[in-house]
Amino acid sequence: MSESAKWILLKQDGNKKYQAGDYEGAEALYTKAIIVNPESPILYTNRTMARLKMNMWESAIADCNECLRIYPDNMKAHYYLGQAHLELGNYEEALECAQKAYKMCVDANDKSLSAALALVRMCKSKRWDELDKRRRRERADLEGEVLALLERERDAAVNPKDTDPDTVQEKGDDTAIRAEWETKLEAMRDVFEKARSADSQRRKVPDWAIDDISFEFMHDPVVTKSGKSYERAVLLNHLQQSQLDPLTREPLRPADLRPNLALKQALDEFLVENGWAVDY
């Protein structure tokens, strides 16, 4: 048996194991195939799939990087790399990989476009959650530091170390001073409380940001001949079922669509301060 036939047979056997749910067996067969042919990108992406199923995130990343060394424009490698980084909490890296996979799907009109978009949204959502938690922790730390500082200043004002008879407070002065500082402390607590309340207020997504087919927040809007914008992946899926404009019911083809760059910029700017909208 030739070397070429050997690794192809091992890959096919690995595929059968994978489809049967035997991911460990599949991973072993893909590894044997890689030993025979270490320059085949598909072997690395296939083994990556098995390793992702077994939660072998670091190994999956290594396989994706090796695949990209051989073939830098491998969409699947970027997609799986994004998945692995997402599981490890590397949200910036995950988003970068997911966006590369999405762009490749758009350029190639790949059927995986919807899956790539879903990964981009998930990465953005997880990244926002992490940033939001960090901001809340920093705000809580700041509140504690500010209040502690005010309390120390209050205590110093009520119980001054200066014992010069000319500066000793008269009886009752400390009560007035304490009351004044308590007012300042309460005012500062109120400032932080209002900030927390603002964070917890009902969040609203503007109508212009919502796709009228899926009713989800748009990520990559395209505009039709009628001037209406939709999410690219959602509209392309619609056109696979019906070659008609969802609004006007006139004939519409994928080639008729144009990126709505102004709307995309507005969406990206909205997400900077409202990352929760990704999950809308």
N, C-alpha and C positions, 0 to 999 in steps of 0.2 A: 504494500500500500504506500502510495506517495505521501510526502509530508503534507501536501495541500489537502489531499483526501482525508488524511488522519485528523487534522484540526477541524475540518468541516464536520466530520462525523462526530467528534467530541462535542462540538458546539450544538449540533442537532440533538444529541443525547442530553446535553445540559438543558436545552430548551424544553424537552419532554419532562425532565425532572422539575423544572421551574413551573410549568403548566400544571403539574400534578401537586404542587405545593411543597415539594421536597427541595427547599431552598439550599439546605446544606449540601445535598447531593449535587445540585446544579452548580453551586459555587465551586465544588471540587472538580467537576468536569470542565468548567470554564478555565480553571487554573491549569489543568493539564493541557488544554488547547492553547493557552497562552505560552506555555513552555515550548510548544511546537512552533507557534507563530506569534512571537512577542510584538509584532508590528501591526496587528490587526485592531483597528479602533473598536469594531463591533464586539470583540471578545471582552474588552474592558467595560463597555457600557452594559453588556449582558451580565458580567460578574457584579457590576455595580448594583444592578436591579436586585440580584440575589442578596447582596450584602446589606442593602437598604431594608430588605424584608427581615433580616436577622439583626437589625439595629447596629450594624457594624459601621458607624458613621465615619470614623477616621479612615478605615480601609476603603470605604466608598469614595471618599475624597481623594485618596491616593490613586485609585483607579481612574477617576475622572481627569485628574491632572495628567496622568500618563496618556490617556486617550487624547487630550487636548495638545499634548506635546507632539503626537503623531499627526493629528488633524485638528487644528485650532478652531475650525468652524463647525465642529460637531455639536448640533443643537441639543441632542440628548445628554451629552456630557455636561453642558452648561446647566441644563434643567436638573439633572440628578445632583450635580454639585450644589445647586441652590437648595435642594431638599435636604441634603446632608448638613450643610451649614445651618439651615433653619433649625434642625433638630438639636444642634449643638449650641444654639443661642447666638450664633454669629450672624446677627441680623443684617448688618451692613453688607457683608460678603454674600449672604444669601440673596439679598435684593439685587445686588449687582449681577449675579449669575442669572437670576430669574429674568431680569430685564434683557439680558443678552439673548437668552433663549426665546423670549417673546419677540424681540426684533427679528430674529432669524425666522421665526414662524411667519411673521408678517411678510417679510421679503420673499419667502418661498411659498407663500399661501399654504402653509403646512396645516394638516388636519389637527395638529396638537395645539393650535392657537388658543383654544378655550382653556385647556389645561395649563398652558404657560401663563395666561392671564390670571387664573385662579391662584397660581403660585406667587405671582407678583403681588396680588392683593393680600395674600396671607403674610408674605414677608413684610409688607408695609404695615399691616396691622400689628404684627408681633414687635416690629421696631418701634412703633408708636407707643405700644403698651410699656415697653422697657423705658423709653424716654419719659413717659408720663410718670411712671413709678419713681424714676430718678428725680424728676422735678418736685414731686410731692415730698420725697425724703429730704431734698435740699431745703424746701420751704419749711418743713417741720423743724429741721435743724436750725434754720435762721430764726424761726419764731422762738425756739428755746433760748438761743443765744441773746436775742434782743430783750426778751423778758427778764432773763437772768441779769443782764447788764443794768436794766432799769431798777431791778430789785436791789442790786448792790448800791446803786446811787441813792436809792431811797433810804437804805439802812445807814449809809454814810451821812445823809442829811439829817436823819432823825437822831443819830447817835454820833455826833462829831467828835473827833479825837482832840480837838482844840479845847483846852480847859482854862483858857484865859478868862478871869472873872468878867472882863469887859465884853466877852463874846458869848458867855454862857447864856443859853436860851432861858427865857422866863417860863415859868410853869404854864403849860397849855400850848406853848409854841410847837412842841413836838407833835401834838395832836393835829394841829392845823397843817403842819408840814407833811405828816403821814397821810392825811386825807388828800392833800394835793397830789402826792405821788401815786396814791391809789387810783385817783382819777386818770392820771397819765397811763398807768398800767392797764386800766380797764379800756381806755381809748385804743391802746395798741392791740389788746386782745380782740377788740371789735374789728380792727382793720384786718387782722388775719382771719377772723371768722367770716367776714364778708368775702374775702378772697376764696375761702373754701366753698362758700355758698354759691359763688359765681361759677366755680368748677362743676358743681353738682346740678346746676340749672339744666332744664330740658334742652337737649341739643337738637338743632334743626339743620337739615341739609337744604340748601337753596334749590328751587325747582330746576334751574338751568343746569345743575350738576347731575341730574337723574336721567338715566336712559329710559325712554318711554316703552321699551319692549320688556326688559328684564326688571325695571324699576330699581336698579342698583346704581350706586355711584359710578360714574364713568372714569375710565383710566386712559383710554386711547380713542378719543372721539373722532369720527369721520362725518363729513357732511354730504348729504345727497343733492341731487339736482334741484330739489324743491327747497333747499336751504335748511332742512332739518338735520340735526346731529344725533347720532347714536353711537353706542359702544361698538368698536370695530368688530370684535369677535362675535358679539350678539347679532349684529346686522348680517355678517357673512353667514352665520348659521341660519338666519331667517331666509336669506337668498338661496340657500341650498334647498329649501322647501318650496319657496315661491319667488319667482323672478319679478316681483312687484314691489314698488315703494310702499312701506307700511302705512304711510299717511295718505298719499295721493292715489295709490293703487295703479300708478302708471308703471310701464316696464322699467326695470332697474337692474343693472349689472354690476358686479364687483369693480369693473374698470371705471364705472361712473363715480366712484367714491373718492373723496379728497380729504386729507387730514385737516382737521380744524385746529390749527396751531394756536390761535388766540384762545380758544376754549380750553385747550390742554394746559396752557400757561396759567389760566385762571384756576383750573382744577388743582394743579400742582401747588399754587400759592395758597389755596384754601386748605389743602392738606397739611401744610407746614404748621398751622396753628390748630388744626382740627383733624388730626390723624385718625380719630375714632370713626370718621366718616367712611373709611375704607370698608368697614363692616356693615354699612347701611344696607 
